[in-house]
Amino acid sequence: MPSHRIHRLVDRLLFGKEFPQVHDYADAVLGKGHRKKWGHSIFHTALLYLLTRKKEYAYSHFAHIMLDELESKARR
């Protein structure tokens, strides 16, 4: 899976700033290694928005999920 560094780079490219707290969110909520165990869910994007009311966090989290999916498909 892409590193948090890569996710922050994509944040800068898409949104003009980094959202490291978004990428730390999944580790805090789902636990370390969650990407390898069960991946991400759009449910967690919605939960992040409901907790923070920050659309940019939800957009960043959705981009995070899409980048992980693209990387997984590229490996197949």
Secondary structure as UniProt FT lines:
FT   HELIX           4..15
FT   HELIX           20..30
FT   TURN            32..33
FT   HELIX           34..37
FT   HELIX           42..52
FT   HELIX           55..75
//
